[in-house]
Amino acid sequence: MANTRLSDLLQILVYLKIHEGEKLPSSRIAASLKTNPSLVRQMIGQLSRAGLLQTQRGSTQIHFTRPLTEITALDVYRASEPAHDLLVVDQNTAQSCSVGVAFPNVLTGHFQEIQASVEAQLAQLTVAQLVEETAADIAAHLAEEAQ
């Protein structure tokens, strides 16, 4: 099953930057994600607990705790799934079967390599890059519509 939490958290950060200085109630952010405001508040709470955002209870003002060039997709991934790998090997296999005994050990090494590779790539992607690319895409889309 696909997990969209990382995508949603990154979209929230991009949305906050693109609409910086505006009043941003959770209902407005939720509309962008096509979800409910309470889920957005939970996700903003995750980002806040991870030290990426600073919020005040009852306020629509949300601030980044550091420059967006210093917030990576890996930081956001760790905020969303702090103790979970992307891929998990089923260890509950039949111990009476030679494949059931051997295969989890074989697959674990491969999954660890994939996890390390993905984390290295996420560490190279900054929220600032995503904001820049999103703003450019919005501008291109608006230019197309104007024609």
N, C-alpha and C positions, 0 to 999 in steps of 0.2 A: 504494500500500500504506500502510495506517495505521501510524503509529509511536506506541506507547503509553509511550515512555520518560518523557516529561514527566509524564504522569498517574501513573506508577509512582513517580517521584522525589517528587512532591508527596504521594502517599499515604504514602510512607516518613516524610516529615517530620511529617505529621499523626499518624501512628501513634506516632512517637517522643514527641511532645508529649502525646498522650492517655494514653500508658503511661509517662510520665516517672516516674523513681524506681524502676521495676521492672527486673528483669534482662531484657534483650532480646537474646537470641542471634539470629543471622541466621536461624536455622530458624523462629523464632517470627514474625519479620517476613515471611519468605517465605511462610508459611502464609496470611497476610492477602492477599498478592498472587497466591497460587496459582502460585508459581514456586519455583525452587531457591535454597538459601541462598548458593551461590557467586555467583549473579547479584545477589542483594541486597548481598553484600559489595562487588561491583564498583560498584554504584550508590552505596552509602555512600561508597566511595572517591572517586567523581566529586564528590559533595557536599562531601566533605572537601577535595579539591584545589581546589574552587571557593571555599573559605573559609567555607562555610555550617555545617559541622559540625567538631567536634574529636573525634577518636577516639584510642584507645590500642590498639596491637596486643595481641591476646590478651585484651582486656577487653570486656565487654558494655556498658560505660558509654560513652554517646555524648552529647556536649554541643553545644548550639547556640552558635555564636560570637557571635551578637547577638540582640536581642529579635525575636520572630517578627513583630512589627509592622514591622520593618525588612527582612524577607526577603520579596521579591516573587516572584510566579510568573515574572517576567522573569529574575530572578536564577537561578532553578532551570532555566528554559529555556536560558539561556546556559551553565549547568553541563552540560546534557545535549547540547547541539548548539552548541558555542562558535563555530563558523565556518560554520554552515549555515543557510540560509534555509528557511522552511517550504515554499515553492514554488520550484521551479527550472525554468527554461526550457531546453528541449532545444536546444542550440546546434549540434548535429550534424545539420543539415538539408541538403537538396540545394541546393547553390549554383547549380545549373543551372536551378532553379525559382524564379520570381519570388516565390511565396508562401514558399518555403523560405528565401529571403533576407530578406524583409521581416517575416514574422510573428514571429520571435524578438525582433526589436527592438520591435515593437508590444507584445507580451505582457510583456516585461521591465519596462516602465514600470508596467503594471497590477500585476504581482506585487510590485514595490517598494512601491507604495502599500498593498497588502494587508499586506505584511510590517510596514510602519511602523504601520499601524492595530492589528494584532494585538499588536505589541510595546508600544504605548501602553496597550492594555487589560490586558496581562499585568503591566505596571508598576503598575497600580492595584489589583491583587489581591494581598493579603498572605497569608502562611501563617497568620497569626493569624486572619484571616477564615475561612479554610478549616477551621481547628481549631474555631472557634466554631460554624460551620454544621454540621460533622460531629458535634460533641458534641450539638447540638440535635436532629439527625436521629436519632442513637442513642437519645437520651432519648425522643423521640416513638415510635420503633419499640418500645422496651421497654415504654412505657405501653400501646401497642396490644396487645402480647403478654400483658400482665397482665390485660387485660379478658376 
